[in-house]
Amino acid sequence: MLLLYKKQNIIERFFARLKQFRGIATRYDKLQSIFIAAVQLVPAIIGIN
């Protein structure tokens, strides 16, 4: 059960960090590929830090 709480904490912290990148949520690009690339870039940035 402890492992479950540990994983839940990691996911909650990830979404808290993700909220810092509000530009992704409010971004409306003409091309879907640019939006998808931006969405994939944010977790990479979070992972590096």
Summary of the structure (lengths in Angstrom):
residues: 49
radius of gyration: 13.5
end to end distance: 28.2
largest distance: 45.1
contacts: 91
relative contact order: 0.13
helix: 78%
strand: 0%
